[in-house]
Amino acid sequence: MSMESPPPPGQNAPGPIGGYGVGLPPGVSPDAVHSDMSGSTQTEPMAMASFACGMAGILLSLCCIGLPLGLVAIGLGIGALSRIKPDGPRGKGLAIAGIVLGVLGPVLYVGLNLVGFAASFWPP
């Protein structure tokens, strides 16, 4: 078993930081790894809510709650798009997906109800 001598003063030891995990490449400081997690790059909460309401509206389109959830998703998505600026929070894709799902939920709700209504007149 060979013992390596410690690096000269002013130089970092090769290998992982702290003695475990994966080491950073030379010239990269540990602070640079987390520098992109500032508050300005957070996802817009209204965009996430729009997407969640749109998905719930699709999943609950057989119930009467699918229609209002779709309308809420459309409203939240439009509100999120108006709040998202080029250098501000992210989430434009989520807001657009929420609007699309918000439109599809009520369309699916009405379509399924029309199919059910038409099936009631079908001969047995």
C-alpha positions in Angstrom: 0.0 0.0 0.0 1.6 3.3 -1.1 0.9 6.6 0.6 0.7 9.6 -1.7 2.2 12.8 -0.4 -0.1 15.7 0.1 -0.2 18.3 -2.7 1.9 21.4 -2.3 0.3 24.4 -0.6 -2.0 26.4 -2.9 -3.0 23.4 -5.0 -6.1 21.3 -4.6 -5.9 17.6 -4.2 -7.0 15.6 -7.2 -10.2 13.6 -6.9 -13.6 14.2 -5.3 -14.4 17.2 -3.1 -14.7 16.1 0.5 -13.2 12.6 -0.3 -16.4 11.1 -1.8 -18.6 11.4 -4.8 -17.6 12.7 -8.2 -14.9 15.3 -8.4 -15.3 18.6 -10.3 -13.2 19.3 -13.4 -10.1 21.4 -12.9 -10.9 25.1 -12.8 -14.5 24.7 -11.7 -15.3 25.9 -8.2 -18.0 24.3 -6.1 -19.9 27.5 -6.0 -20.2 27.6 -9.8 -22.2 24.3 -9.7 -25.1 25.9 -7.9 -24.9 29.4 -9.4 -27.8 28.7 -11.9 -30.3 28.2 -9.1 -31.1 31.8 -8.5 -34.6 33.0 -7.6 -35.2 34.6 -11.0 -35.1 31.4 -12.9 -37.9 29.7 -11.0 -40.9 28.3 -12.8 -44.0 30.6 -12.7 -46.4 29.1 -10.1 -49.4 30.0 -12.2 -48.0 28.0 -15.1 -47.7 24.9 -12.9 -51.2 25.4 -11.5 -52.6 25.8 -15.0 -50.9 22.5 -16.1 -52.2 20.7 -13.0 -55.8 22.0 -13.5 -55.7 21.1 -17.2 -54.5 17.5 -16.4 -57.2 17.2 -13.6 -59.8 18.5 -16.1 -58.8 15.8 -18.6 -58.8 13.1 -16.0 -62.1 14.2 -14.5 -63.8 14.9 -17.8 -66.5 12.3 -17.1 -67.5 14.2 -14.0 -69.1 17.6 -13.9 -65.9 19.1 -12.3 -63.9 18.6 -15.5 -65.6 21.6 -17.1 -64.8 24.2 -14.5 -61.2 22.8 -14.1 -60.6 23.3 -17.8 -61.9 26.9 -17.6 -59.6 27.5 -14.6 -56.7 26.1 -16.4 -57.3 28.4 -19.4 -57.5 31.4 -17.1 -54.4 30.5 -15.1 -52.4 29.7 -18.3 -53.3 33.1 -19.9 -52.4 34.8 -16.6 -49.1 33.0 -16.4 -48.2 33.9 -20.0 -48.8 37.6 -19.2 -46.5 37.4 -16.2 -43.6 35.6 -17.9 -41.0 37.9 -19.3 -38.0 37.0 -21.4 -35.6 37.4 -18.4 -38.1 36.5 -15.7 -39.5 33.2 -14.4 -39.7 30.2 -16.7 -42.8 28.1 -17.5 -44.0 29.3 -20.9 -44.3 25.7 -22.1 -46.2 24.7 -19.0 -48.6 27.6 -19.4 -49.3 26.8 -23.0 -49.8 23.1 -22.2 -52.2 24.1 -19.4 -54.2 26.2 -21.9 -54.3 23.3 -24.4 -55.3 20.8 -21.8 -57.8 23.4 -20.4 -59.4 23.5 -23.9 -59.3 19.7 -24.4 -61.0 19.0 -21.0 -64.3 20.8 -21.8 -64.3 19.5 -25.4 -63.9 16.0 -24.1 -66.5 16.5 -21.5 -69.1 17.8 -24.0 -68.1 15.1 -26.6 -68.5 12.3 -24.1 -71.8 13.7 -22.9 -73.1 13.9 -26.5 -72.0 10.3 -27.2 -73.8 9.2 -24.1 -76.9 11.1 -25.0 -76.9 9.7 -28.5 -76.4 6.2 -27.2 -79.5 6.5 -25.1 -81.5 6.6 -28.4 -79.7 3.7 -30.0 -81.9 0.6 -30.3 -81.0 -2.2 -27.8 
